[in-house]
């Protein structure tokens, strides 16, 4: 499969964006003071579900970003 340059840049940007957004989200989740994420210092179901969402998003963001990077680094044939 061949990826065009614009598609490769988009995939790479999406991967980077995903990491930025979810790192910020996890930082906010860990220091949550509203009682949703922690109850008397113990993680709640809300915490575990959102942590799982973040981990899955990290994995997908990494995979998509790597595809974009590989698309940009692939040699281009001129015909």
Buried (B, 14 or more C-beta within 10 A) or exposed (E): EEBEEEBBBBBBEBBBEBBEEBEEBBEEBEEBEEEEBBEEEEEBEBBEEBBEBBEEBBEBBEEBBEBBBEBBEEEEEEE
